[in-house]
Amino acid sequence: MDLRQLEYFVAVAEERNFTRAAERVHISQSGVSAQIRQLERELGAELFDRSSRTATLTVAGKAALDHARAALASANAVSQAVGEVTDLIRGRLTVGMVIGCTVTPLFDALASFHRAHPGVEVSLLEDNSDRLVQALRDGSTDLALVGTATTAPPGLEAVTIISERLVAAVPPDHPLTARRRVALRDLCAHPLVCMPPGTGLRTVFDQACAAQDLHPVIGLRASAPDAIADLAARGLGVAVLSESMAAHYRDRLTALPIADVTAHALLCLVWRDSPGPALRALLTHARRAFGTTR
């Protein structure tokens, strides 16, 4: 077996699909399939159950996955160690970004990092915050911009980029516009438009409702603030957004502070401790782009 086969195996295991894995490693699907078959022959066991559209790990595949990841990490560490003594950073980084969050300083950081370290391949993926945090923990992602309800998820390092309170956003003809602020219980008397579960903003809102034993009706949910605002502006529900999100739509929505939700929704850069040289360099560019020295 060789490292290329292990890379393809890990890609299929994480993507759970041969086509997506092929796109990720930039070769044809038939090439990925052929290499996986060769690896299976060398190991004497099938690694994937191919009986459905989803590529599911067999018992043997599950047993091999952590070792394959460790082998790839070790090989990358060799390259990084050589790079450190030759002042040349190489390798590969995967950066995650919560769905629906277009934060230009992150793109600025990636651009400046690429110019400074062209030998590092950077890939960007979008997902909800919970899955990105899990991807950091299992090593498939190196750095992520996530929404959280706490400063740092347990076991990870983090720096807070944005910390804001939640607001309710309603169109001009909505009954709630007669108020300067709204209580959570009164807000929950109306259909709501929210972010999906797994996002930091939704986690703050759900925890606040649970603390008061409230059971809101989430009429609609969307991952992008633009979609939430459009739905609310059409009278389909009260939008639950952060202060800065709601400010973008002040021409058609009125933002009302939620008086009894004091917890803030946080947007954080998160990574595992003991980062390698490539990630340390990217963090330097990210801190500079976001204007933080922490």
C-alpha positions, -999 to +999 in steps of 0.1 A: +000+000+000+011+036-004+001+070+010-020+078-021-042+048-015-046+057+022-055+093+012-082+080-012-095+056+015-099+084+040-115+107+015-142+081+006-147+073+043-153+110+052-173+119+021-193+086+022-194+088-016-169+079-043-178+108-066-174+134-039-142+118-028-128+119-063-136+156-066-119+162-033-086+145-043-088+158-079-088+125-099-115+105-116-140+083-097-127+053-116-092+061-104-103+063-068-123+030-071-093+012-087-069+023-059-094+013-032-099-021-048-061-025-049-058-016-013-086-040-003-067-068-022-035-060-004-053-060+030-074-091+022-107-074+033-133-051+019-132-017+034-166-004+021-201-017+018-211-007-018-246-021-017-262+014-015-255+048-029-237+057+003-202+042+008-204+027+043-174+014+062-173-023+069-160-035+102-125-038+086-128-003+072-137+011+106-107-006+121-084+008+094-096+044+094-079+058+124-046+041+115-049+055+079-054+090+093-024+086+116-002+074+088-012+104+067-006+128+096+028+113+102+038+117+066+026+153+067+046+159+099+078+147+081+072+172+053+065+200+078+096+191+099+118+194+068+100+226+058+107+242+092+145+236+089+146+249+053+122+278+061+097+265+035+062+256+048+045+229+028+015+207+033-023+209+032-048+227+053-086+223+054-105+254+066-141+252+076-167+280+075-202+279+090-229+279+063-243+313+054-215+333+069-196+353+044-169+370+065-144+387+042-115+390+067-113+352+065-109+354+027-083+381+031-064+359+055-065+330+031-053+352+002-024+367+021-014+333+035-014+318-001+008+346-013+033+340+016+032+302+015+023+289-020+036+255-011+005+249+012-026+236-005-057+251+012-093+238+008-124+255+021-156+238+031-190+249+045-210+231+071-230+237+102-210+246+134-215+213+152-202+193+123-172+216+119-163+213+155-165+175+152-143+177+121-117+196+141-117+170+168-113+141+144-086+158+124-103+162+091-104+200+094-076+222+107-092+256+114-129+266+114-150+298+117-180+286+137-209+300+156-209+290+192-227+296+225-195+294+245-161+310+240-143+277+231-157+243+225-142+218+251-107+206+241-102+232+214-085+266+211-105+296+200-105+333+195-138+353+195-143+374+163-179+386+170-200+386+202-235+398+198-270+396+214-299+381+196-327+403+182-362+397+168-366+413+133-401+421+120-417+439+090-432+474+096-468+462+098-461+435+124-478+438+159-445+436+177-433+469+161-453+488+187-428+477+213-392+489+219-381+454+230-398+420+234-397+393+260-389+357+249-423+344+260-441+370+239-418+363+209-426+326+211-463+334+207-455+340+170-442+317+142-404+321+139-378+320+112-345+307+125-311+293+117-311+255+116-300+235+147-262+231+149-255+268+144-243+290+173-271+315+170-298+288+171-280+271+201-282+304+221-319+307+213-327+271+221-309+273+254-327+305+264-361+289+255-352+257+274-343+277+305-378+292+306-395+259+295-407+276+263-415+256+231-414+280+202-430+272+168-402+273+142-422+278+111-393+281+087-356+278+089-328+288+066-290+288+067-284+322+051-294+355+069-306+369+035-331+341+033-343+345+069-348+382+063-366+377+030-390+352+047-397+376+076-402+406+054-429+386+036-447+380+069-439+343+072-425+346+107-404+366+131-367+364+122-343+356+150-309+371+140-279+387+156-276+425+159-252+429+130-272+406+107-304+425+114-287+458+107-283+448+070-321+447+066-331+478+085-348+491+053-375+465+056-372+450+091-373+465+125-349+449+150-362+445+186-339+435+214-350+403+232-350+416+268-345+383+286-319+366+264-286+380+277-263+353+264-244+363+233-240+345+200-203+341+192-185+338+160-151+322+167-120+309+150-114+274+164-085+250+161-068+221+179-040+228+203-004+222+192-008+234+156+018+226+130+039+253+112+014+257+084-015+263+107+005+286+130+013+307+099-023+308+088-034+318+124-010+347+122-026+359+090-061+354+104-054+374+135-040+402+114-070+401+091-095+401+120-076+427+139-070+405+170-037+397+187-050+370+210 
